[in-house]
Each structure stands twice: as C-alpha cells, then as structure tokens.
C-alpha cells in the first residue's frame, strides 16, 4: 500500500499551512531527497514516514519512502527545517536542513535506521508480499496481503517455515516438536492453542516471529522455542478501525469475522475488538490390523462457535508515566459427533460399533494491568505488569454401543484453571552501544479437573465394576529473576544473559477407590544461561551464533492420570510422575543479500542435547489382553539429541513476481516404551506381553514455496505449494503429504479494502497415511475437508495521524498497542 490514509489528513493540513506560513511566500523552492536503509540488514525500508517540520515543531509536509527506500520532498519554501524519519519498531532520526541560496537541492544520502526496543509511532501498513528476515534472536515473517487472505491463523501457519499444524487436532509444532509456546503479542493465553489459532483471522496478523533459541529474558519453556503472533495495531489519533469477514466451504460451511476499533483523544486511548469463529468440519479415517484381520472406521463432525472480546484503555498521566488496563473474554461452545467401528472379519462376534457425542462449553477471562515509568534518558524505564487468567470448561461425553453387549455410558469432565503472572522489568541503556536489562517474575498456576462416569470397567482381577470418579488437582509456582547485557561494536554484537528459577509442583489425584490415590511433589532450582553473537562484515553478509538452555515442563494432559479420550481399541491417560526434560540448544545462521538487492537467503543449523526426554509409551491393556486394546501415556527416557538445517529465501525475479520459499530438515532419535505379544492375540495372556524400550531414528523434511503475481496495482494472483517427506515416530511410519493452493486478490477504495478468493488443495491430495508395527501391525489413513474455497473481505476505516500508547509485549520486551487481542 503506497498511499496511507493518515497522509491524506496530513497533506490537507500541510496545504492549509502552506498558504498561511510567511515562509512559503517566496517563489523560489527547493527539494530534499534521500534513501532509508535498515542499519542491521542494510536493506531498503519501504513506507517509512518522512515528516518535515518548522523549527518550532509544527508540521509542514510529509511523504513515505518507495519500495527501494528512496523519497523526495519538493516545492519547499526557503527556510530552516527539521526533517524527521520515523518507522515502526525503529529509532527516530532527525536532521536539520536549510533551503536557501546555494542549497535548493539537498540530498541527505543514505539514512540508516536502527531497531528500537521501545517501539515507535505506528500506523497500519500492509505490504503487497510477505517477507522473511533473520533478526539477531528470531526469524520474522512479515505477513503481506498475499498471505493475509488465507483464512484463520491455523491455516496461515501451514505456510510458515519450520511450522507444522496437525490437521486433525489443530496442535502446532516447530521443527517437528510440539514443545513450543504460542503467544499473541508476547502474551500467553488460557485459551487452548488449537482453539485460539482458529479464532484469529489471518488478516489481523502483522507478522509471525519464530524465536527458536530465546535468550534468558524469555521464560525457558518449550524445547523448540516460541512462536509469537504479532497483530496489527490501530491506535491512532481520532477514531479508527478494521473489519474482516471470511467464508470457507467444501462439505460444511466455516465462517469467521473480526472488528477492532479505537478512539484516542487527549490523555486517553480507548480500544476494543470482537471476533468469532462459527464452523462445521467433517473428517474420516480407517486403521487396518492384518494380524487379526480387523479394521477400525472413524467418522467425525465437529461443530464450533466461539466469540472473543477485548476492551482496554491507556491513561497518560504525563510524559513519563502511563497506566493501562485491558480484559479479554472468550466463550466457546463446541461439539463432536462421531462414530467408530471395529470390525473383525474372521470373527464378527467381536465387532464393536460406538457412537459418541462430546460437548465442550468453556469460558476464559484475562485481566491485565500495566504501569510504566520512563526516566529522562531515552529507553531508560521500569515497568510493572500484573496478568490474571481464569479458564472453565465443562465437557460431557455420551458413548453408545450398537453391535456388542457393552452398556451405554456418559463421561463428565469439569476443568477449572487459573494463573497469575507478576512482572517487574528494568531497562537501562548504559550508553549508545550497551544495554542492561533486569527483571523479576512470579507465575502461579493451578488446575483442577473432576471426572465422573456412569459406565463400568474391568479391574485387574477381571471383575466388572462401576468406573471410579476422580479429581486431579495440580499446582505449579515459579519464581524467577533474569539479567541480560548487550554491547555493539562496529561489526560485532553480543548479548549474554542468565535466568534463575525456583519451581514447586504439587499434584494430587483422588479416586473414589481409596487405594488409587496418587501424589506427586517436585521442588527444584535451575539456571538457564544464554549467549548471542552476530557478525556483519558487509552489507551483504550477516552471521549469527547462539546458545540457550531450556526446559519442557509436562502439560496438564501429560500428567493428568484421568482418561483423556477413548475409542473401542485405544485409551489415553497421563502420567502423574512425569518429570521435566531439559535441553541445551545451539544454533548458527547466515544471511546473504542477493545481487541488486532482489531478495535474501538465510541458512541455519541447530543442535540440541536433551536430558530426561519425554515421549510416548504404548502399553497393552492388561484388563483385556485379547481385545487388542492399547493404552497410550507418556514417560521419561534417557538422554538423546536432535539436529537440523533450515533454508529460507525471498526473491523478486521481476517487478510483478515475488517468491518466498523455505526448506527444513531435522533428525531426532526418539525413545519410548512399545509392548507387543509373543503369542497369538486370541490365546495370549498377561505373561505373553513383552515390554521393550523402543528407539527410532527419524529424519523429516518439508518444502514450501509461495508465489505472488502482481497483474495491476489492485489485482494479483497467488500460488502456494507444500511437500512433507516421509517421517516416523514410535508407533507409525508416515507417508508423504503434499498440496497446492491458488488464490486471487483485488483491492478497492484506494487501498482501504481487499477482496480475496482462494482455492485450497486444488488436486485434493491431502491425506494423513501411515503404517505401523508396534504394538500391532497396522496401517491406515485420515482425511478431512482440505479441498475448500474461501472468500474474504477486509476493510480499514477511520482516519488518524499517530499511534497511541505502546505497550510492552510480555516475554520479548517489545511493545504493542490495542488491536485484536
């Protein structure tokens, strides 16, 4: 977008001033030109605000830089002025200029903008095409109009380098590992990740940050790092807003929309937003077991209605003190109607058919308070933030059996979860080249899950008894302190840090059977060091080297001993004794700017040393060995390692064609428990169960390519291709997966609106197909609604000049304003 709404109002003011300012009465006028580059990457910065002011600070005129970073201000009357160069996330540069005799054509040459941890005045600017940049401690994928029209955040993530989304569950992984923390504007949410990603429209997303090796100032959870979703902000003077709506369809309809607005006047900035996701999704699958000539069939219909609200206010006490508050409220009502069949072709008397209806009604609330004090020196501040989250979920499930003598039953799961986070952060730029950051944090977490059932189960003696009710109470309190120190030289930059944490975990599982009561207590202290080094020998080359120590604390689902889910032949339980796993992570990256600055390519390698690895354990159900039932859970195993390589690039062969592509390959040795029978299943007993520590060496790779073809200023076409090679885990060998998406986009209303049409998986090739040997030989496939079309509308309204209060994004010490969440 080359013309911004705020410039219209700005230029109108300029026009009025030009006719009233005595300095404009001279017939002799001059011009100012220059070029703006990123000081770190040495790449052009488009859409930078160039503002010309009188020496008393009043605005005269302004413009923005072009795609190549150049700008020109012409028809400037004689006089002395201040030219201000402002851009989102960069420090403002100001220069004094004089138009007069002998200097009517002023060339400022190259202007280098440095990134600012404090953020800058911002407007909503969306580039035509997406870009990939390797920063000091993260990879930033800026979402252009090409990717923004895809649908929800969950669908958008499929095209992000190194990121994978499970099409069945919606769970997200980074570099093949699900131990990743997903944040929105630097904040965690109590909303389940899969639900949250389906709720956020892709048009609301400004960028995706992949922080694969976070520093000590970040919370150390997540072996594979952090995925931070940065949303567009719309907090400018006056009234402004954005509206987005989208419809997707193959078999069932899926609808999402969002509206965010803000009003800033004087010392207040008031903002609010609303979004929804209303959808139906069908998927199906089958699993065949040749050892007993049986086959399972699955059919599911998921229905979802979720609504998310946010309201906030910033109050500017004075130039040095700001108080802010916001709250988000989320409601979700969903259900899954499913039918699973287990057919034994050689012995139909064992056939089972189960129909179930699982409902989920959950609510979550977040309340956030923030106070910030700025000292006299730029970038020197102290900030206190208090964040409180609550989550409530009621999930009844109704199971009915059609072909066997099993009795129908109902399960009831109630979840109450709360978390409180208190942060105190201090930033001191000791000089222009050094910075010290210190912080304290307390995180208090509690979850209570109650389970009851009307059904009956076999005990270890083979006696059918009422299913016991259970209550699982889990508490985890973490107190931490961190410090980081960074220093810049001419071509070198380094940052070192250390985080100290004291953790106490307390779990209690109560059962209606007194003998089944379980407890777990874990109290430990750990240090998490980090180090980052960057070297930029020239404008075309940049090198990064980093190290950090991290931890994967087991999730609630992994430690909860209450049954998580069940089918006729599979049940999943948590392990209350599960311990954290720790990772030492090393990473190196190299970025090269291509000839004529048509793009860049980044290559990287990583290596992880993992202790007390958490992985799957598969057991044969001892209460009914001959049924072929499997019990899934988790356990800790010996140390292991993982490594991988990544390549990503953005390239513009012509003015009308741009390419973003990425390739990643990772390898990891996985260990787990996998049991098998040493006798035929029909005659086997408990004594025939053989338990082994299984080990699998897995190498997986993915390739993505996104093409954008610009036909006119308002019309463009897109094509996206994805291929995932074969890979395997402890239970299955997965077959390759690939698909192709195409789309078209047209802008209207002078760039304020966009209509997009997308056709996904055009060859209908998406399928999760697999083969396995343990604990039983089996193969199968799952399919879902992937061959869909999507139409979406995005429109920006209102008009303002400058962004309001910028808020710190928790966990990465950056800023955010109002916006979507």
N, C-alpha and C positions, 0 to 999 in steps of 0.2 A: 504494500500500500504506500504510494508515493505522496499522497496528499492526506494530511491528518486533519480531523475536524477542528482540533484546537487552533490550527493555523488560520482557519477562516476568521474566527473571532479575533485572533491576534492581529491579522492583517487589516481587519476593519479598524481596530484601534490605531494601528500604525498610520492608516490613511488619514484619519482624523488628526492625529498628532502632527503629521507631515504638513498639514495646511495651517496649523496654528503655531508651530515652533518657529521662532525667528531664524534658527539656523538653516531652515530649508528654503529661505528666500533667494539664495544665490542660484544663478543659472548654472554654475559650474558644479558638476557632481563627480563622484568617484566610485570605485568598486573595491571589494575585498574578496579574495579567493583563498583557497587552502584545501588541504586533504587531511582527513582524520583516520588514524590507524589505532588498532588495539596495541598497547605498549608491550604486551607479553607475546602475542602471536604475530605481531607485525602484519596483521591483515586489515583490509579496509572495513570500516564500520558504516553501514548504511543507516539512514533515518535518524542521524544524530541531530539534536536541536541546536541550531546556531542562532543566537539572540544578540542583537545589537542594542546597546543602552547608552543613554546620556551619562555623563559623569555623576549626575545626581541619582542615578539608578532607574530613571524612567525608561520604558521600552520604546525603541524607535522602529525596528523592523526585525525580521527573522526569516529563517528558512530551515531546510533539513538537508543532510548530505545525500548524494545519489548512491547507487549500488557500488560504485568504485570508491566511495568515501569522499568525493570532491564536493565543493559547494561554492556558490558565488552570491554575493550581495551587491547589487548595483544601484545606481541613481541615489547615492548617498551624498547629502549636502556637506559642505565644508564644516569642519569642527573636530573636536576631540571626543572619542567614544571609548566604551568598554565593550569588547566582544566576548560573549560567554558561550562555551561549548559544553553542552550537557547531554548525558546519555544514561540510560537505565543501568544501575549497578557499577558506574564508573565515577571517579572523582571529577568534579567540575574544573575546567581550565578557563581562566580569564586572561585576556590580553588587552593592553591599552593601544589604541590606534588613533592616528590623526590624518584626516583628509584635508589637504590644502596644497599650496603651491609646491610643486616638485614631487608630490606623493598622492596623486589621484588614483593610481592603480597599485593597491597593496596586495602582495602575495605573502600570506603567512606560512607557506610551505607545508611541511609535514607536522601535524599536531598529534602527539601520542597521548592517548587516554589510558590511565591506569585504573584497574578494578578497585572498587571501594567496598569494604566490609560493611559500610554504613548505608549503602543504597542511595539513590538519587530521586529527584522528582521524576515521576513516571506517567506515561500515557499508554493506552492500549495500542500497540503496534504489532501487526502480524505480517511477517514476510511472506512472499509467494511460496517459497520452497523451504523445506526443513534442512537444517544443517547439523553437523556433528563437530564438536570441538573438544579437544583434550585439555582440560584445565590442570592446575597443579595437583589437586587431590580428587578430581572427579571427571567423568565424561558427561558433557552436556549436549543433549539432543533438543535443539530448539524446534518446536512444532510449528511449521508453516501452514499455509492454507491447504496444501496438498494432503497432509496427514490429518489436519484438524477436522475434516468432514467425515471421518471413518465411522463414527458412532459413539460408543462408550469408551471409557478408559481401558476397560478389559480388552476390547477389540483393538484399540490403538497399541497396546503393549506387545501384541504379536509381531509388530514391525520394528520393535526397538532392539538394537544389538544386544546379544547376550541374555535377553529376557525371554522366558517361555511362560505360557499360560495354559494350564490344564483345561482342555475344552469341556471335560465332564464336571469338574469340581470348581473351576474358576480360580484355583490356587496358583500363585505366581512363584517362579523360581528364577534365580540369577546364576549363570554359569552352571546350570544343572543342579542347583542346590536350593531347596525350599527354605533353608535357614536364612532368610532375608527379611529385613524390616522395611515395611512400606509406610511412608509418611506423606502427608499432604501439607505443603508449605512448612516443612520441618517439624510437623506435629503428628504424633501417633493418635489413632482414633480407637475408641472402643467398638466401633462398627466392624464386624468381620471383614477381612480384606477382600474376599471374593464379592461380597455384597457391596462394599464401598466402591470397587472399581466399576461395577455395572451401573452404579448410580451417577458417576461423574461423566458428563458429556465430553467428548474429545475436543469440542470447540472451546471448552472452558480451560484447556490446558495450554500453558505458555511453553513449558519445557519439561523434560524428564532428566533428572540428574542420577547417574549411576556412580555411586560412591563405593567402589569395590574394595578400597583399603582405607577406611576412615581414620582420622587422627584421634588423639587422646581426648579431645574436647567432645567427641561424639560418644554416646552410650555404646558400649562394646558388644551388644548383642548382634547375632547374625553372622555366621561364618562367611557368607558370600557378600556381606556388606549391606548397603542401604539403597533403596530406590526412593527418591524424593520427587513427588509430583508437584511442580510449581504452577500455580493457577494464575490466570490473568487478573490483574488488579484494575479497579476502575474507581479510584478515589481522587477525583479532580475537583477543582473549584466549581461550584454550581451543582446541577443535577445531571447525572449520567447513568447509563445502564446498558445491559446486554440481554438479548433474548435469543434462545436456541431451542429448536424443536426437531425431532427426528423420528422416522418410522422405518422399521425393518420388518421383512416378511419373507418366509418361504412356505412353511405349513401353517405356522401360527404368527400372530402379529406381536411386535415388540415396539414399545413407544417410550421415548424419554424426552424431557424438556427441562429447561432451566431459565431462571430470570434472576439477574442480580442488579441492584441499584444502589446508588449512594448520593448523599447530599452533603456538601461542605460549605459552611458559611461562618466566617469569624473563627471562633475558637473551638468549634465542634465539627466533627466529621461523623455522620450517621450513615450506616450501610446495612444492607440486608440482602438475603438471597433465598431462593427456593428452587428445588429440583425434584424430579420424580423419575421413577422407572417402573413401567407397567408392562409386563411381558408374559408370554407363554412360550415354553420351549419343549420340544419333543426330542427324545433320543432313545436309542435301542442298541442292543448288543447280544452276543452269544458267546459261550465258553464250552468247548467240547473236550471230554476226557475219554481217550481211547481205552484206558485200562479197564474200565467197567462199561464202556460203550454208552456213556451218559452225556447229556447236553443241557446246559442252562440257557434260558432265554430271558432277556430283560427288556421291559418297555416302561418308559417314564414320561410323565407330563408334569413339568414344573411351572407353577403359576406364582407370579411375584408382583406385589405392589409395595413400593417404598417411597417415602417422602422425607426430604431433608430440608430443614430451615436453619438459617443463620441470621442473627441480629447482633450488631456491635456498634460501639461508639468510642471515638477518641476525643479526649478533652485536653487541650493545650493550655496548661496553667500559665506558662510563659515560654520564652525561647529555650529554656534549659530543662523544663520538667513537663512530662506528658503522662497522663493516666489513661489506660484503655481497658475496655471490657467487651467481651463477646460471649455469646452462647450459641451452641448448635443443638438442635433437637431432631432426632431421626426416629421414624416409625416404619416398621416393615411387617407386612402380612403376606406370608408365602405358604405354599403347599406343594407336596409332591405326591402324585397319584402314580402308583407303579404296580406292575405285575411281573413276578419272577416265576419261572417254571423250571423244574429239574426233571428231565425225562430219562429214565433208564430203559434203553431199547431192548436189552436182553431180559430184563425182569421188571415189567411195568408195575408190579406191586409196590416198588419203592418210589414211584412217581410222586412228585410234590408240585403243587401249584399254590402260590401265595399272592394275595392282593393286599396292598397296604396303602394307607393314606396318612402321610406325615404332614402335620401343620406346624408352622412356626410364627409366633406373634412376638416380636421383640421391639423394645424401645431403648434408645440410648440418649444420654444428655451430656453435654460438655459445657463447663463454665470456666472462663479464663480471665484472669486479672493480671495487668501488667503495669509496672511503674518504671519509668526510665528518667535518669538524670544525666544530662550532658555537661561535662566540665568545659572550661573555656577553650581548651585545645581541641582542634578538630579530631574526631574519632576517639576521644577520651570519655568514657561513660561507664556507668554502673546501672544494672537493670535487675529488677525483682519480678519474677513471674510465678503465679500460682495457678495450677490447672487441675480441675476436678472432673472425673468422668464416672458415670454410672451406666450400667447395662443390665436389662432384664429381658429374659426370654422364656416363653412357655411353649413347649414342643410336645404335644400329644401325638402318638402314632398308633394307628389301628391296623392289626395284622389279621388276615382271614385266610383260611386254608380250604382248598377246593377238592383235592384229589386224595388226601390221606386222612388219617384219624386224628391228626393234631387239632387241638381246640383253639378257636379264635381267642385272641387276647389283645390288650391295649398296654402300651408303654406310655409313661408320663415323665418328662424331663423338665425341670424348672431350674433356671440359672439366674443367679444374682451376682453381679460383678461390679467392683468399684476400684478406682485408682486415684491417687493424689500425687501430684508432682510439684515440688517447690524448687525453683532455680534462683541462684544469685550469681550473676556474671559480671566480671570486671574486665574492661579492655583499656590498655594504656599504650598508645604509640610512643615509645620512648624517644624515637627520632624518625626521620623520614624513611629510614631503612630498617628499623627494628620495631617489633611489636610484642607486647606481653599480654597474655590472656589468662585469667584465673577464674575458677568457678566452684561452687558448691551445689550439691543436688541431693534431694531426698525423694525416693519413689516408694510409695506404699500401695500394695496391691492385695486384694482379697477376692476370692471367688468361692461361691457356694452352689453346689449342684445337687439337687434332690431327684432321686429316681424311684419310681414305683411301677408295678406291673400287675395285671390281672392274670397273667399266664402261669404256667408251671414248667419247671426244668428238672432234668435228671441231675441228682447229686453224684459224687464219686462212687457211691455204692450202687448206682443204677436205679435208685428209687425216685419216682416222680413226686415232686413236692412243689408247693407254691413258690414262685420266684421271689427271693427276698428283696425288700426295699433297701435302698442305700442312700447315704448322704455323704458327699465329699466336700470337705472344707479345706481350702488351700490359701495360705498367706505367704507373701514374699515382700520383705522390706529391704531396700537397698539404699545405702548412704555412700556418697562418693564425693571426691574432690579432684580437680584436674588443673593442670597448668601447661601452657604451650609458649614457646619462644621462637620467633621467626626473625630472620635477617636477610636482607637483599644486598647483593653485590652487583657489579656491572653485568655479569653474565650468569652468576650463580645465585640461587636462593635455597635456603634450608629452613626447616621447621622441625623442632623436636618437642616432644610432649610426654606427659606421664599422667595416668589416671589411676586413682586408688579407690577400691570399692570394698565395703563390708556388706555381706549378704547373709540374711537369715531366712530360711524356708521352713515352714511348718505345715504338714499335711495330716489330715485325719479322715479316714474312711470308715463310717459307721454303717453296720448292716443289721437287719432285723435278726440275722443269725449272729449271736454274740461272738461266736468263735471266729467270725470272719472280719472282725475289726482290725484295721491296719493303721499304722502311724509311720511318719517319716519326718525326720528333722535333719537339716543340713545348715551348718553355720560356717562360713568361710570368708577369708580375706584374700584379695588378689590385686596384683598390679598389672596395668596394661600400658606398656610403653609404645611410642610411635616415632617415626622419623621419616622426613620427606626431603628430597633433594631434586632440584631442577637445574638444568644447564642449557642455556640458549646461546650457542656460539655465533649464530647469524639469524637473519630474519626468516630464513627458510627451514631452519632445523631447531628442534627442541627435544630435550631428553628429560625423563622423569624416573626417579627411583624411590621406592617407598617400602616401609615395613610397619606392621602393626600386630598387636596381639589381641585376639577377640575371644568371645565366649558364646556358646549356644546353650541357653537355658531351655530345658524342656517346656513345651507348650502345655496348656491345660489338657488338651486332648491326648497328649502323650503320657501324662501321669495319672489321669483320671481312671481308676480301676473299674468304673461303671461302664457297662456295654455302650459303645459309641454308635454302632449300627450293626444290622444283621440281615442276611439273606438265608434261604434254605440251607446253603452249604458253607457260608462264611460269616464269622462274627469278629468284631474288632473291639479290643479293650486297651486301656492304657496301663502303664507300669508305674506304680506309686514310688518305687525305689530308684527311678531313673535319675542319673546324675548329669550335671552339665558336661559338655565337651569343649575343649579349648583348642584354639587354632593360632599358629604363628604364620602370618601371611606376608609373602614377599612379592613385589610387583615392579616391572620395568616397562616403560613406554617410550616410543619415539614418534614424533610428528614431523612430517615433511610437507612444506608448501609446494604445490605443483607449479610448473612453468607458467608464466604470465598470470599467476595467481588465479587460475581457473578452479582451484579447489585444494584439498589437502588429503593426506592419507596418514593414518595413525596405526602403528603396530605395537602390540604389547604381549608380554609373557607374565604368567603368575605361577607361584608355587606355594602350596600350603602343607604344613605339618600339623596333623590333627591327633589329639590325645583323647582317650575315653570316647571314641566315636559312638554316636547314637545312630542305630539303624534298625531295620525291621527284623522281627523274629516271628517265624511261622511254625505253629505247633499243630499237631493232630488232636482233635477233640477227644479227650480220654473218656468222656461220658458216653460216647457213641462212636467207637472206632470204625465200625463197619459202614457208617453213613457217609464217610468221606468228608466230614465237616472239618474246616480249618479255623484255627484261632490266630488272628493277627494281633501283634503287640510290638513294643519297642524294647531295646536293651542296650547296655553299654558294651563296647568291644575294645580290642587292643588299638594301639596307635596305628595310623595309616597316613597316606599322603595323597595329594591331588595336584595336578598341574594342567596348564592350558595355554593356548595362544589366541589372540584376537586381532583382527584386521578390520578397520572401518575407513570409509572414504566418502567424500563429497566432491563431485566433479561436474563441471559445466562445459560439455563439448561445444555447445553453441549458445547463443543468446536465448534460444527458445527451448533448450533441452537441458535438464539437470538430473543428476544421478546421485542417489545415496545408497551405498551398499555396505555390507558387513559379512564377515566370516568369523566363526569362533569354533574352536576345538578344545575339548577338555577331557582329561583322563583321571579316573579315580578308582582306587581299589576299595571295594565295599565288602564288609564282613557282616554276617548275620547268622541266625540260627534257622535252619531249614530241616524239618523232620521228614522221614519217609518210612514206608512199611517194607519189611523184609519178607512178608508173606502176602498172598492174595487178599484183597480187601474184604472178600466175603467171609473168610475164615480167620482174619487177623485178630489178635488180642493186644492188650497193652504191652505185653512182653515182646511183641514184634515191631514196636516203634523204635526206630534208630534216629538218634539226635546227633547232628553234625554242625560244626562251625563252618559255614559255607563262605567261600571267598570268590568274588567276581571282579575281574579287571575290565572296566568299562571305558570305551573311547566313544565319545559322541561328538557330532559336529552339525552346525547349522549354517545356512547361507540365506541372506536376504538381499533383495535389490528393489529399490523404489525409483521409478522414472516419472518425471513431470514434464509434460509437453505444453508449452505456452503458445497458444494459437493467436490470441489477441490480448489486449490489456485486461480484458474481463473474462476471457474464456480459456480454459486449459483442460488437458486430459492427463490421467494418471494410470500407471500400471505397476503392480506390486507382485513379486514372486518370492516364494519361500520354499526351502527344501531342508528337511531334517533327516540326516542319515540314520542308519541302524544304530541302536544302542540297547543296553540291557541293564537290568537290576537283579536283585537276588532271586526274584520269582520268575521274571519274564525276559525274553528277547523281543524287543520292539522292532517292527518293520518300518521302513522309511515312510515319511509323511511329506506331502507337498501340496501346494495350491497356488492359484493365480487370481488376483483381484484387479478389476479395472474400474475407472471412475471418470466423471466429468464435473467441472465446477464453473459457475458463471457468477460474476459479481454484478451488483446493481447499486443504485442510489449513491453514486460517486464513491464506491468502496465501502460504504457502511453496511451493505448486506451481501450475503453469499448464499446461493442455492447449489446444492451438491447432489449428485446421483452416483451411487456405487453399486457394482455387481460383484459379489464375493464368491470365491471358489467356483469360477465360471465353468470348470471342467468336472465339478463335483467329485474331486479326488480325495477329500479329507476323510481319513479313517484312522482310528487307533487300532492297529492289528498287532497281535503278539503270539508268541509260543513260549511254553514253559515246561520244565521237567520236575520241579520240586515245589511242594511235597508230592504232587502228582503230575503226570504228563498231561498237558492241556494246551489248547490253542483257541483263539477267539478274536473278536473284533467288536468295536463300538463305533456307532455313527450318530451324528447329531445334525441339527439344522445349520449347515455351513454354506449351502448354495442359496444365499439370500440376496435380495436387493434392498437398498437403503436410500431414502431421500431425506435430506435435512435442510433446514433454513437457519441462518444466523444473521442477526441484525443488531447493530450498535446505534444507540440513540442518545440524545442529550448533547451537551457541549460545555467543555470547561478547559482550563488552562493548565493548572499544575496539580500534581498529586498531593494528597493529604499526608497524614502521619504515616511513616513507615515503621512497621513492627518487626521485631526480631523473629526469625524463623527458628524455633526451638530446635536444638541439636546441631544446626550447622551455622549458627551465629550470623545468619543473614536476616534480611528484612522482608516483611510482607505487609500489605495493607488490608483492605476489606476483602472484597472478592467473593468467590463462590462458596468456599468452606471456611 
